[in-house]
């Protein structure tokens, strides 16, 4: 059966963002795993994926703190979500069922000083990303000043018309699932974009430069699909979550995504389409005219990103120091699975 990987949390220039709520749309049972150890909660989630849901379509929520950790799983067929307590937004009104794993699984004592150091490192990372965003804004301004917005709007309208040609308009509006297809992690800037693109037949590779309208285009595509009643997956940028990196609509079989660094890909199938916003809507020669400034800003922006990712890597080292003794036996995993099944029922 199909397993869909994506992120609902991410390390960004706006801090740790959380899009869990929108992904619990129409989910009746939300089970929250409580335990101080991320490693223990991930072991439980892994066991559920492999043993309990190995014959079902399942959505796997990746963790921004490492490829070996998970935030949760969602099984829409059974209307069940099982998530780590760490991803439940503060002050949420979600109706959840808590499972206290501390009653079953022992854990090493938490070091408050190390925990504070982890949060300090993460705050430093977010501050560096924010500095990088300011530089990126300066880079965008170069292209914005040389944009033909009429042509950009025309390009967007033509794309929407092509995407929705023949699509039946439904009653009511569709739902928007807010997600990320990657984020900044201890392993660098990572993404699961290739696996998501396997779900659709039509892929639109949006090329361009900073500030050339890629995100605006995708926001308008999303709005058009939602207004016609189609549920839409909106993937936010892991650097600036106010920007959009992809729109994916399963029912219409297409994905429109930002195919530029650090998630640059190229068509593999004949039906794949490249749409270059720089070529479509920016004054020719802009790259050459501002080459020195563009290079300087790009280098500064990348420098902030690298420093921020190193802070996240240092935070993960500290986390491992706390959790290195935490483990869980196969027998205990089976017992916890039975406990979760009882809660679900």
C-alpha positions in Angstrom: 0.0 0.0 0.0 1.0 3.6 -0.5 3.0 5.6 2.1 3.1 9.3 1.7 5.9 11.2 3.4 5.8 14.9 4.2 6.5 17.4 7.0 4.0 19.3 9.2 6.8 21.0 11.2 9.9 22.8 10.0 12.9 24.9 11.0 12.4 28.2 9.2 13.3 31.9 9.3 10.0 32.3 11.3 11.0 29.7 13.9 9.6 26.2 14.2 6.4 26.3 12.1 3.5 23.8 12.7 0.9 22.9 10.1 -0.6 19.8 11.9 -4.1 21.2 12.3 -5.0 21.4 8.7 -3.8 17.8 8.1 -6.2 16.5 10.7 -9.2 17.5 8.6 -12.0 15.0 9.1 -9.8 12.8 11.3 -12.1 11.5 14.2 -9.4 9.9 16.4 -6.3 11.8 17.3 -4.0 9.9 19.7 -1.1 11.7 21.3 2.0 9.8 22.5 3.4 11.3 25.7 7.0 10.5 26.6 10.2 12.7 27.1 12.2 10.8 24.5 11.7 11.5 20.8 13.6 8.3 20.1 11.1 6.2 22.1 8.1 7.8 20.4 9.6 7.3 17.0 10.2 3.6 17.8 6.5 3.2 18.6 5.5 5.0 15.4 7.9 2.9 13.3 6.5 -0.3 14.8 2.9 0.8 14.0 3.9 1.6 10.4 5.6 -1.8 9.9 3.2 -4.0 11.9 -0.2 -2.4 12.3 -0.5 -0.4 9.1 1.6 -2.3 6.6 -1.5 -3.1 4.5 -3.0 0.4 4.5 -2.4 3.8 2.8 -0.6 5.9 5.4 0.8 9.4 5.7 4.1 9.6 7.6 5.0 12.8 9.2 8.8 13.4 9.0 10.7 15.2 11.7 12.8 18.3 11.1 15.3 17.1 13.7 16.5 14.1 11.7 15.7 11.4 9.2 15.6 8.8 12.0 12.8 10.6 13.9 9.1 10.9 13.2 6.4 13.4 14.2 3.5 11.0 13.6 1.3 9.0 11.2 -2.1 9.5 9.7 -4.4 6.8 8.4 -7.3 8.4 6.7 -9.1 5.2 5.9 -9.7 4.5 9.6 -9.8 8.3 10.4 -6.9 7.9 12.9 -3.8 10.0 13.6 -1.1 9.0 16.1 1.3 11.9 16.8 4.0 12.9 19.2 3.0 15.3 21.9 5.7 17.7 20.6 3.7 18.5 17.5 0.4 19.4 19.2 0.2 23.2 19.0 0.1 25.1 22.3 -3.5 26.1 23.2 -5.0 23.9 20.6 -8.7 23.0 20.7 -8.1 19.5 19.3 -10.0 16.7 20.9 -7.3 14.2 21.6 -6.7 11.0 23.5 -3.4 10.8 25.3 -1.4 7.7 25.8 1.2 8.1 28.5 4.1 5.9 27.4 6.0 6.8 30.6 3.8 4.2 32.4 5.2 1.5 30.2 8.6 2.6 29.0 11.4 3.9 31.3 13.6 6.8 30.3 16.8 8.5 31.3 16.5 11.5 33.5 16.3 14.8 31.5 19.1 17.2 31.9 17.5 20.7 32.2 20.7 22.5 31.4 21.1 20.5 28.2 17.5 21.1 27.3 18.0 24.8 27.7 21.1 24.6 25.5 19.1 22.8 22.8 16.5 25.6 22.7 19.3 28.2 22.7 20.9 26.6 19.7 17.6 26.4 17.8 16.8 30.0 18.6 20.2 30.9 17.2 19.5 28.9 14.1 16.2 30.7 13.5 17.8 34.1 14.0 20.5 33.2 11.4 17.7 32.1 9.0 15.9 35.4 9.6 19.1 37.3 8.8 19.4 35.2 5.6 15.8 36.1 4.7 16.6 39.9 4.9 19.4 39.3 2.5 17.1 37.2 0.3 14.6 40.1 0.3 17.3 42.4 -1.1 18.0 39.8 -3.8 14.2 39.6 -4.7 14.0 43.4 -5.0 16.5 43.3 -7.9 14.2 41.1 -9.9 10.9 42.8 -8.7 12.2 46.1 -10.1 12.6 44.4 -13.4 9.4 42.4 -13.5 6.6 42.7 -16.1 3.7 42.0 -13.8 1.2 42.0 -16.6 3.0 39.2 -18.3 3.4 37.3 -15.0 -0.3 37.5 -14.4 -1.0 36.4 -18.0 1.3 33.5 -17.6 -0.5 32.5 -14.3 -3.9 32.8 -15.9 -3.0 30.7 -18.9 -1.6 28.0 -16.6 -4.7 27.9 -14.4 -6.9 27.7 -17.5 -4.8 24.7 -18.7 -4.8 22.9 -15.4 -8.6 23.2 -14.9 -9.6 22.7 -18.5 -12.4 20.1 -18.3 -12.4 19.9 -14.5 -16.0 19.7 -13.1 -16.8 22.5 -10.7 -18.0 21.0 -7.4 -20.4 22.3 -4.8 -18.6 24.1 -1.9 -15.0 24.8 -1.5 -12.1 22.3 -1.2 -9.9 21.9 1.8 -6.3 23.1 1.9 -3.8 20.8 3.5 -0.8 23.0 4.6 2.5 21.1 4.5 6.2 21.2 3.7 8.0 18.8 1.4 11.3 19.5 3.1 13.1 21.6 5.7 16.4 22.5 7.3 17.6 19.6 9.4 20.8 18.4 11.1 21.6 16.6 7.8 21.2 19.9 5.9 18.4 21.1 3.7 16.5 17.9 2.8 13.2 17.1 0.9 10.9 14.2 0.0 9.8 15.9 -3.2 10.6 13.0 -5.6 8.3 10.6 -3.7 5.4 13.1 -3.7 5.7 13.7 -7.5 5.3 9.9 -8.1 1.6 10.4 -7.2 0.8 12.6 -10.2 0.9 12.3 -13.9 1.3 16.0 -14.8 4.3 17.9 -13.4 5.0 21.6 -13.9 8.6 22.6 -13.1 8.5 26.3 -12.2 11.9 27.9 -12.8 13.0 31.5 -12.2 14.8 33.7 -9.7 14.0 35.1 -6.3 11.0 37.4 -6.5 9.9 36.5 -10.0 6.4 35.4 -9.0 6.8 31.6 -8.5 5.1 31.6 -5.1 2.4 34.1 -6.2 1.6 31.8 -9.2 1.2 28.8 -6.9 -1.0 30.6 -4.5 -3.3 31.6 -7.3 -3.4 28.0 -8.6 -4.3 26.8 -5.1 -7.1 29.4 -4.8 -8.6 28.5 -8.2 -8.6 24.8 -7.3 -10.2 25.3 -3.9 -12.9 27.6 -5.3 -13.9 24.8 -7.7 -14.2 22.4 -4.8 -10.9 20.4 -5.0 -9.0 19.5 -1.9 -5.5 20.9 -2.4 -2.1 20.3 -0.8 -0.2 23.5 -0.4 3.5 23.1 0.4 5.2 26.0 2.2 8.8 27.1 1.7 11.0 25.7 4.5 13.1 28.9 4.4 10.2 31.5 4.3 7.0 29.7 5.2 5.0 32.7 3.9 6.1 31.6 0.4 4.8 28.5 -1.4 6.9 25.8 -3.0 4.3 23.4 -4.4 0.6 22.9 -5.1 -0.5 19.3 -5.6 -4.1 18.2 -6.4 -4.5 14.4 -6.3 -7.9 14.4 -7.9 -6.7 16.4 -10.9 -3.4 14.5 -11.1 -1.0 17.5 -11.2 1.7 19.2 -9.2 3.1 22.7 -9.8 6.3 23.2 -7.9 9.3 25.5 -7.4 12.1 23.7 -9.1 15.0 25.9 -8.1 17.9 25.5 -5.6 17.9 23.8 -3.0 15.2 21.6 -4.6 16.1 21.8 -8.3 14.9 19.0 -10.5 14.5 18.5 -14.3 11.8 16.7 -16.3 12.1 13.0 -16.7 8.9 12.3 -18.7 7.8 13.8 -22.1 4.6 15.2 -20.6 6.5 17.2 -17.9 6.5 20.9 -18.5 9.0 23.6 -17.6 7.7 27.2 -17.0 10.4 29.7 -16.5 9.2 32.9 -14.9 12.5 34.7 -15.5 12.1 34.2 -19.2 8.4 35.0 -19.2 8.3 38.1 -17.1 11.8 39.6 -16.3 13.6 42.2 -18.4 16.2 40.4 -20.6 19.7 40.9 -19.4 18.8 41.5 -15.7 21.1 38.7 -14.5 24.1 40.2 -16.4 23.4 43.8 -15.5 23.3 43.0 -11.7 25.7 40.1 -11.7 28.0 41.4 -9.0 25.2 42.3 -6.6 23.4 39.1 -7.3 26.5 37.0 -6.6 27.3 38.9 -3.4 23.7 38.6 -2.0 23.6 34.9 -2.9 26.8 34.2 -1.1 25.7 36.1 2.0 22.3 34.3 2.0 23.9 30.9 1.7 26.4 31.7 4.4 23.6 32.4 6.9 21.8 29.2 5.9 24.9 27.1 6.4 25.5 28.6 9.8 21.9 28.1 10.9 22.0 24.4 9.8 25.2 23.9 11.8 23.3 25.2 14.9 20.5 22.7 14.3 23.2 20.0 13.9 24.7 21.0 17.3 21.2 20.9 18.9 20.8 17.3 17.6 24.1 16.3 19.1 22.8 17.6 22.5 19.5 15.8 22.0 21.4 12.5 21.4 23.3 13.1 24.6 20.1 13.2 26.6 18.4 10.2 24.8 21.4 7.9 24.2 20.3 5.5 26.9 16.6 5.4 25.9 15.5 2.1 24.2 12.5 -0.1 23.9 12.2 -3.9 23.6 10.2 -5.7 21.0 7.9 -7.1 23.7 7.2 -3.6 25.0 6.5 -2.4 21.5 3.8 -5.1 21.1 2.3 -4.1 24.5 2.2 -0.5 23.5 0.6 -1.4 20.2 -2.2 -3.3 22.0 -2.6 -0.2 24.3 -3.0 2.1 21.3 -5.5 -0.2 19.6 -7.5 -0.2 22.8 -7.5 3.6 22.9 -8.5 3.7 19.2 -11.5 1.6 19.9 
